[in-house]
Amino acid sequence: MHRNFYVDNLLKSVSDELEAVQVVSQLTKLLLRGGFRLTKWVSNSREVLLSVPEDDRAQDVKSLDLSRDALPAECALGVYWCVETDTFSFRTVNQKKPFTRRGILSVVSSVYDPLGLPCPFVLSAKLLIQDVCKRKCGWDDELPSEHVTRWCQWLEDLPKVEQLKVRRCLKPHHTSQVMLYSLHHFCDASQIVGYGVASYVRMEFAEEPPHCSLILGKSRLAPVKATTIPRLELMAAVLVVKMDKMMRSELDFKIRESVFWTDSTILLRYIANQDKRFPTFVANRVSLILD
């Protein structure tokens, strides 16, 4: 899943507001023929909203004066979309849960993060849960004092996630047509914490300098059983090639190339090797990467 999953992006191939109005009208009429009535329309374009009958607009938009009132924030798939500024943000609720394994898991699970934007922050809480599991604490047992201190610090920082604002549109405003698209994926690992990836799209224009936008990120905890950093780097590489495959099938623009970045020389030697036979764990993942 990537950023183009909101109702506004049903118009993902539309380049101007006039065409957007036409698509809204045609799509509504087409589905109405099958007995489906499209409602709750919302868009960051006021011209598009004016073309939609008031009864078919989103609830928070119906009562607005579109000539002067600010557009509201809408929630979809757990992410808040500020329609006025066309940015994504997050809402958090610091629930008063007991300092137990069950309470921690409940709060962490409430931070729904489909795009992986605040995943470095969420990863630290998942690491705390993993440490509690290693100590074999029960679901309702009180946490040790050192874990309570870490958890209280995380809860104190939780409201700051709401300050994170990310533009919904990958392409910058007021630019010429994109000449070339390329994906750039970065992966890294830590033996203590885990591993993660971040994927960007790079756009090249005819006259403006290139522009890069973060599409999504993912992070995983290191296994409880100790493993080596090269193997974790390999697991990160497997994750990043799966993300690339998904993005190439989901993004609606033609990708010229995908570039994968790592600082692990051992991982690069794994992939480039054509002679040595590796253990099953390494061989299976190298094969997946090469495929």
WOMOLIN-V672816 format. One record per pair of residues at least 4 apart in sequence whose C-alpha atoms are under 8 Angstrom apart, sorted by sequence separation. I is the first residue (numbers start at 1). J is the second residue. If there is no record, write none. Layout:
BEGIN
i=I j=J
i=I j=J
END
This chain:
BEGIN
i=1 j=5
i=5 j=9
i=6 j=10
i=8 j=12
i=15 j=19
i=16 j=20
i=17 j=21
i=18 j=22
i=19 j=23
i=20 j=24
i=21 j=25
i=22 j=26
i=23 j=27
i=24 j=28
i=25 j=29
i=26 j=30
i=27 j=31
i=28 j=32
i=29 j=33
i=30 j=34
i=31 j=35
i=32 j=36
i=45 j=49
i=46 j=50
i=47 j=51
i=48 j=52
i=52 j=56
i=53 j=57
i=57 j=61
i=58 j=62
i=59 j=63
i=60 j=64
i=65 j=69
i=66 j=70
i=75 j=79
i=76 j=80
i=82 j=86
i=83 j=87
i=99 j=103
i=100 j=104
i=101 j=105
i=102 j=106
i=103 j=107
i=104 j=108
i=105 j=109
i=106 j=110
i=107 j=111
i=113 j=117
i=118 j=122
i=119 j=123
i=120 j=124
i=121 j=125
i=122 j=126
i=123 j=127
i=124 j=128
i=125 j=129
i=126 j=130
i=127 j=131
i=128 j=132
i=129 j=133
i=130 j=134
i=131 j=135
i=132 j=136
i=133 j=137
i=137 j=141
i=143 j=147
i=144 j=148
i=145 j=149
i=146 j=150
i=147 j=151
i=148 j=152
i=149 j=153
i=150 j=154
i=151 j=155
i=152 j=156
i=153 j=157
i=154 j=158
i=155 j=159
i=157 j=161
i=159 j=163
i=160 j=164
i=190 j=194
i=204 j=208
i=205 j=209
i=223 j=227
i=227 j=231
i=228 j=232
i=229 j=233
i=230 j=234
i=231 j=235
i=232 j=236
i=233 j=237
i=234 j=238
i=235 j=239
i=236 j=240
i=237 j=241
i=238 j=242
i=239 j=243
i=240 j=244
i=241 j=245
i=242 j=246
i=243 j=247
i=244 j=248
i=245 j=249
i=246 j=250
i=247 j=251
i=264 j=268
i=265 j=269
i=266 j=270
i=267 j=271
i=268 j=272
i=269 j=273
i=278 j=282
i=279 j=283
i=280 j=284
i=281 j=285
i=282 j=286
i=283 j=287
i=284 j=288
i=285 j=289
i=286 j=290
i=287 j=291
i=4 j=9
i=5 j=10
i=14 j=19
i=15 j=20
i=31 j=36
i=32 j=37
i=43 j=48
i=52 j=57
i=57 j=62
i=64 j=69
i=66 j=71
i=75 j=80
i=76 j=81
i=81 j=86
i=82 j=87
i=98 j=103
i=99 j=104
i=113 j=118
i=132 j=137
i=143 j=148
i=189 j=194
i=190 j=195
i=204 j=209
i=205 j=210
i=227 j=232
i=278 j=283
i=14 j=20
i=31 j=37
i=32 j=38
i=43 j=49
i=74 j=80
i=75 j=81
i=81 j=87
i=82 j=88
i=97 j=103
i=98 j=104
i=113 j=119
i=137 j=143
i=189 j=195
i=204 j=210
i=277 j=283
i=31 j=38
i=42 j=49
i=55 j=62
i=64 j=71
i=73 j=80
i=74 j=81
i=81 j=88
i=82 j=89
i=97 j=104
i=188 j=195
i=189 j=196
i=203 j=210
i=204 j=211
i=248 j=255
i=4 j=12
i=41 j=49
i=49 j=57
i=54 j=62
i=73 j=81
i=74 j=82
i=80 j=88
i=81 j=89
i=187 j=195
i=188 j=196
i=202 j=210
i=203 j=211
i=11 j=20
i=28 j=37
i=73 j=82
i=74 j=83
i=79 j=88
i=80 j=89
i=97 j=106
i=187 j=196
i=188 j=197
i=202 j=211
i=203 j=212
i=28 j=38
i=61 j=71
i=72 j=82
i=73 j=83
i=79 j=89
i=80 j=90
i=97 j=107
i=187 j=197
i=202 j=212
i=222 j=232
i=41 j=52
i=61 j=72
i=71 j=82
i=72 j=83
i=73 j=84
i=79 j=90
i=80 j=91
i=111 j=122
i=132 j=143
i=186 j=197
i=187 j=198
i=201 j=212
i=202 j=213
i=11 j=23
i=60 j=72
i=71 j=83
i=72 j=84
i=79 j=91
i=95 j=107
i=185 j=197
i=186 j=198
i=200 j=212
i=201 j=213
i=71 j=84
i=94 j=107
i=185 j=198
i=186 j=199
i=200 j=213
i=201 j=214
i=70 j=84
i=108 j=122
i=185 j=199
i=200 j=214
i=201 j=215
i=244 j=258
i=41 j=56
i=42 j=57
i=132 j=147
i=184 j=199
i=185 j=200
i=199 j=214
i=200 j=215
i=271 j=286
i=39 j=55
i=40 j=56
i=41 j=57
i=42 j=58
i=50 j=66
i=183 j=199
i=184 j=200
i=198 j=214
i=199 j=215
i=200 j=216
i=270 j=286
i=39 j=56
i=40 j=57
i=41 j=58
i=93 j=110
i=108 j=125
i=183 j=200
i=184 j=201
i=198 j=215
i=199 j=216
i=38 j=56
i=39 j=57
i=40 j=58
i=92 j=110
i=108 j=126
i=183 j=201
i=184 j=202
i=198 j=216
i=199 j=217
i=271 j=289
i=39 j=58
i=40 j=59
i=42 j=61
i=92 j=111
i=128 j=147
i=182 j=201
i=183 j=202
i=198 j=217
i=271 j=290
i=46 j=66
i=181 j=201
i=182 j=202
i=197 j=217
i=198 j=218
i=181 j=202
i=182 j=203
i=196 j=217
i=197 j=218
i=128 j=150
i=181 j=203
i=196 j=218
i=197 j=219
i=128 j=151
i=180 j=203
i=181 j=204
i=196 j=219
i=105 j=129
i=179 j=203
i=180 j=204
i=195 j=219
i=196 j=220
i=104 j=129
i=178 j=203
i=179 j=204
i=180 j=205
i=194 j=219
i=195 j=220
i=21 j=47
i=125 j=151
i=178 j=204
i=179 j=205
i=194 j=220
i=195 j=221
i=21 j=48
i=44 j=71
i=178 j=205
i=179 j=206
i=194 j=221
i=195 j=222
i=17 j=45
i=20 j=48
i=24 j=52
i=101 j=129
i=177 j=205
i=178 j=206
i=193 j=221
i=194 j=222
i=125 j=154
i=176 j=205
i=177 j=206
i=193 j=222
i=194 j=223
i=17 j=47
i=21 j=51
i=175 j=205
i=176 j=206
i=192 j=222
i=17 j=48
i=101 j=132
i=170 j=201
i=176 j=207
i=191 j=222
i=233 j=264
i=171 j=203
i=176 j=208
i=190 j=222
i=79 j=112
i=175 j=208
i=234 j=267
i=7 j=41
i=8 j=42
i=78 j=112
i=79 j=113
i=230 j=264
i=233 j=267
i=7 j=42
i=8 j=43
i=78 j=113
i=79 j=114
i=191 j=226
i=7 j=43
i=8 j=44
i=78 j=114
i=101 j=137
i=191 j=227
i=230 j=266
i=77 j=114
i=101 j=138
i=102 j=139
i=191 j=228
i=195 j=232
i=230 j=267
i=101 j=139
i=102 j=140
i=191 j=229
i=194 j=232
i=195 j=233
i=44 j=83
i=100 j=139
i=101 j=140
i=172 j=211
i=190 j=229
i=197 j=236
i=43 j=83
i=44 j=84
i=100 j=140
i=101 j=141
i=171 j=211
i=189 j=229
i=195 j=235
i=196 j=236
i=100 j=141
i=101 j=142
i=191 j=232
i=195 j=236
i=44 j=86
i=100 j=142
i=101 j=143
i=171 j=213
i=190 j=232
i=197 j=239
i=99 j=142
i=100 j=143
i=118 j=161
i=170 j=213
i=189 j=232
i=197 j=240
i=99 j=143
i=170 j=214
i=189 j=233
i=170 j=215
i=188 j=233
i=187 j=233
i=104 j=151
i=189 j=236
i=238 j=285
i=188 j=236
i=234 j=282
i=241 j=289
i=99 j=148
i=187 j=236
i=187 j=237
i=235 j=285
i=238 j=288
i=231 j=282
i=234 j=285
i=238 j=289
i=234 j=286
i=237 j=289
i=187 j=240
i=186 j=240
i=185 j=240
i=185 j=244
i=94 j=155
i=183 j=244
i=94 j=158
i=94 j=159
i=92 j=158
i=93 j=159
i=127 j=193
i=92 j=159
i=92 j=161
i=6 j=76
i=91 j=161
i=92 j=162
i=90 j=161
i=91 j=162
i=90 j=162
i=181 j=253
i=183 j=255
i=89 j=162
i=90 j=163
i=181 j=254
i=182 j=255
i=185 j=258
i=187 j=260
i=89 j=163
i=90 j=164
i=181 j=255
i=182 j=256
i=183 j=257
i=184 j=258
i=185 j=259
i=186 j=260
i=187 j=261
i=188 j=262
i=89 j=164
i=180 j=255
i=181 j=256
i=182 j=257
i=183 j=258
i=184 j=259
i=185 j=260
i=186 j=261
i=187 j=262
i=188 j=263
i=89 j=165
i=180 j=256
i=181 j=257
i=182 j=258
i=183 j=259
i=184 j=260
i=185 j=261
i=186 j=262
i=88 j=165
i=89 j=166
i=182 j=259
i=184 j=261
i=87 j=165
i=88 j=166
i=87 j=166
i=88 j=167
i=87 j=167
i=88 j=168
i=86 j=167
i=87 j=168
i=86 j=168
i=86 j=169
i=81 j=168
i=134 j=224
i=127 j=221
i=130 j=224
i=126 j=221
i=123 j=219
i=123 j=220
i=119 j=217
i=123 j=221
i=117 j=216
i=119 j=218
i=120 j=219
i=115 j=215
i=116 j=216
i=117 j=217
i=119 j=219
i=115 j=216
i=116 j=217
i=115 j=217
i=116 j=218
i=115 j=218
i=116 j=219
i=3 j=115
i=1 j=114
i=2 j=115
i=1 j=115
i=4 j=168
i=3 j=168
i=4 j=169
i=3 j=169
i=3 j=215
i=2 j=215
i=2 j=216
i=12 j=252
i=1 j=246
i=2 j=247
i=1 j=247
i=2 j=250
i=1 j=250
i=2 j=251
END
